[in-house]
């Protein structure tokens, strides 16, 4: 696991009946994302005096449902503006190939 710089920003909030926690993670923050046998995890870290860290673990079934819902939501909106589209394309070209999501043969 290694931390990577956040090029844009993320906001996190957790609401309880009697209180809410909110945090933002911008260009001076970092993230880590990884997968294991049961789930994926996303960790956001804001270093410094006002240090904050947020972590989310999603099992693959829930991740699949979330990605499908995001795809439906994105197709219902207008196209991304030029800045976000350029960032998206740049990041997509450096992403692992789609085959990384396909089932691999068991090696014994």
C-alpha positions as CSV (number, residue, x, y, z in Angstrom):
1,X,0.0,0.0,0.0
2,X,1.4,3.3,-1.0
3,X,-0.1,6.8,-0.8
4,X,-0.7,8.8,-4.0
5,X,-1.4,12.5,-4.3
6,X,-5.0,13.6,-4.8
7,X,-5.3,15.6,-8.0
8,X,-8.8,16.9,-7.4
9,X,-10.8,16.6,-4.1
10,X,-12.9,14.3,-2.0
11,X,-15.4,15.1,0.7
12,X,-16.6,12.7,3.4
13,X,-19.4,12.9,5.8
14,X,-20.8,10.5,8.4
15,X,-24.2,11.4,9.9
16,X,-25.4,10.1,13.3
17,X,-28.7,11.1,14.9
18,X,-27.0,13.5,17.3
19,X,-23.9,14.6,15.4
20,X,-22.1,14.7,12.0
21,X,-18.5,14.3,11.0
22,X,-17.3,16.0,7.8
23,X,-13.9,16.2,6.2
24,X,-12.4,17.3,2.9
25,X,-9.3,15.9,1.2
26,X,-7.8,18.2,-1.4
27,X,-4.6,18.7,-3.4
28,X,-2.4,18.4,-0.3
29,X,-4.0,15.1,0.7
30,X,-3.3,11.6,-0.4
31,X,-5.2,8.4,-1.2
32,X,-4.6,4.6,-1.3
33,X,-6.8,2.1,-3.0
34,X,-6.4,-1.7,-3.0
35,X,-8.2,-5.0,-3.4
36,X,-7.9,-8.2,-1.4
37,X,-9.8,-11.5,-1.7
38,X,-13.1,-10.3,-0.4
39,X,-13.2,-6.5,-0.9
40,X,-11.7,-3.3,-2.1
41,X,-10.6,-0.4,0.2
42,X,-10.2,3.3,-0.3
43,X,-8.2,5.3,2.2
44,X,-8.0,9.1,2.2
45,X,-5.4,10.9,4.3
46,X,-5.0,14.6,5.1
47,X,-1.6,15.0,6.7
48,X,-0.4,17.8,9.0
49,X,-1.6,19.4,12.1
50,X,-5.2,18.9,11.3
51,X,-4.6,15.2,10.3
52,X,-7.7,13.3,9.1
53,X,-8.1,9.8,7.7
54,X,-11.1,8.1,6.2
55,X,-11.3,4.5,5.1
56,X,-14.0,2.6,3.3
57,X,-14.1,-1.2,2.7
58,X,-16.6,-2.5,0.1
59,X,-17.2,-6.1,-0.6
60,X,-17.3,-7.0,-4.3
61,X,-21.1,-7.4,-4.5
62,X,-21.8,-4.0,-3.1
63,X,-19.0,-2.5,-5.2
64,X,-20.6,-4.0,-8.4
65,X,-24.0,-2.4,-7.4
66,X,-22.4,1.0,-6.7
67,X,-20.5,1.0,-10.0
68,X,-23.7,0.0,-11.9
69,X,-25.6,2.8,-10.2
70,X,-22.8,5.3,-11.0
71,X,-22.8,4.3,-14.6
72,X,-26.6,4.9,-14.8
73,X,-26.3,8.2,-13.1
74,X,-23.4,9.4,-15.3
75,X,-25.3,8.5,-18.5
76,X,-28.3,10.6,-17.3
77,X,-26.1,13.7,-17.0
78,X,-24.6,16.0,-19.6
79,X,-21.1,15.2,-20.8
80,X,-18.2,16.2,-18.4
81,X,-16.7,19.6,-18.9
82,X,-13.3,19.7,-20.7
83,X,-11.1,19.8,-17.6
84,X,-12.8,16.8,-15.9
85,X,-12.9,14.9,-19.2
86,X,-9.1,15.5,-19.9
87,X,-8.3,14.3,-16.3
88,X,-10.5,11.2,-16.8
89,X,-8.9,10.3,-20.1
90,X,-5.4,10.8,-18.8
91,X,-6.0,8.6,-15.7
92,X,-7.9,5.9,-17.8
93,X,-4.9,5.6,-20.1
94,X,-2.6,4.7,-17.2
95,X,-5.2,2.3,-15.6
96,X,-4.6,-1.4,-15.5
97,X,-6.1,-3.3,-18.4
98,X,-9.6,-4.5,-18.3
99,X,-8.3,-8.1,-18.2
100,X,-7.3,-7.4,-14.5
101,X,-11.0,-7.8,-13.7
102,X,-11.4,-11.1,-15.5
103,X,-11.2,-14.4,-13.7
104,X,-7.7,-15.9,-13.6
105,X,-6.8,-19.5,-13.9
106,X,-5.9,-21.1,-10.6
107,X,-2.2,-22.0,-10.4
108,X,-1.3,-25.0,-8.3
